């Protein structure tokens, strides 16, 4: 398999730690000392057969950071987008480049740079099953995450007819994709047992993907074939789900059993690191009667002192301190929009 890491995201909901030049995938959020990008690359190296088989696609302002974080990545395997246009152009361009170098039968996997995976062995086993499915038939295989609550923030995949076992992993035709349903719909999906979360991981043969893009998204593929990445500013901003996966008849889902988290906001730290202690602490924290809170400081010499707080997120980075209700961290993006409109805060974004 040729794994491609999608490393162009912003991760704004991890502000103030996440900034324009230091997005979420460059951060260490679990105390291991490795950034999410480094952990993702390490997870995929065996499948790739080493650094020569691993690719990364990223935005121009992040390319230097990717090279610093992954110094062993070959320069020719780093694709740099002049302008971010979401995942459909990224998948199309990377697939064209890999097909040109390795042929239409090359099996490619696409993986977000900023996810957490709990079981490396099971992750590899599931991907080998998806690779076998994509090798044996024209298929675009996606990994379906077993939902454990009725999330309204994820897309859902409805599994249809079972098509067989691949390395002891079942695979199903996809009946439909549903983007971020409301709470009632999400509860219905969860109760049915027929739906997975869409984790944004795909496996396919290069020729299969290019043929489907030609059929359903020629407005993206044709300019890239004719002009290469210089056409990026003129391409529509579309996700691969919207441009292709919701339309193709070749979508299959392989349900997964490993622990997964897309680390969407600061509350993900609690999901990963919560133990018997009253708070999750990645900081020097002195507390009195504080519980259910998340405390982070980028400089361990700085001390956070709290009294009588509950369910808050406190993040200290440089000259910025964020204090938020734990249940309202999604609103960080709204605060950033306010700050973007004020020139005083330009260096803090």
C-alpha positions, 0 to 999 in steps of 0.5 A: 500500500502507498499511504498518503497523509492529509496534513493540511488542516487547521485544527482551530478548536485547539487554539490557542495552542493551534495556530496558523503556522502550528496547526493541530497535526504539529502538536503533541496532545497526549503527553507522549512527546510525538506530534499527531503527524509524527504518530500517524507517519510512524503508524503507517511506515510498516504498511508503506514498506518504509519512508520511500513508500509514504506520501504527505500532502499539505498546504504551502505555509505548512510544508517547512513544518512537515519537513522538520517533523518528518525529516526522513520523508523523501522530498519527492513524496511531499506534495504542496498545495498552493491553496487549500481546497478541501480533500477532493482536490487533494485526493485527485492530485495525489492519486494522479501523481502516484498513478504516474509513478507507480501505475493504475494498479497501485493501492493507495490509502488516504489518512488524516494526519490528526487522528488518534488510533488506540491499537496499532496491530488491529489498525494494520490488520484492518487496513490489510483487509481493505487493501485486499478488498481493493485489490480483488475488485473495483472498490473504494473501501472506507473504514467505518468507526463503531459509534458509541454515542449519537454524535451530530459532529460526524458523518455516518455510513450505512452498511448494506449487503455483506460482500465477504470476509477479507483477512477475517474482516467483514466488508459491506456495500455502502448504502448511503453517506449522511453528513452530520445528522441532527440529534434525533436522526443520530439516535435512530442511526445508533439504535439501528446498528447499521451505521458507522462513523465516517473516519475519513480513511479510504483505500483504493486502486489508483485507476479505480479512483481516477475513473470514478473522479472522471465520472462524478468530478471531472470539474476537479480531475480534468484541470489537474490533468491538464494544468497540474497543481497550478490550477488549484486556486480555480478549483472548487472547495469540496470534500471527497465525500461530497464530490465522490463518495456520496455518488459512487456505486463502488463504495464499501465499508470495513467496520473497525474495532480499534479505538479511534478519536478524531481529536476534534477539540480540547475535550478529546484530551479528557477522553484519552487521558482521564483517570481517577484524578479529578482533572486532566493535567498537562500542566503544573497545576495547583488546585483547590476544590477544582474538578472535571477540568482540563489544564494545559500549559505549553511551558511547564515552568508556568503554574496554573492555580485554580479555586472552586472551578468545575468543567472548565478548560484552561490553556496557557500558551505564550501570552494567551490564556483560554478559559472556557466552559468545557461544554462550549469549546466548539465556540472557539471558532466563533471567537477566532472570527472575532479576533480575525477582524481585529488587527491587534490579534493578528499575531495570535492566530 
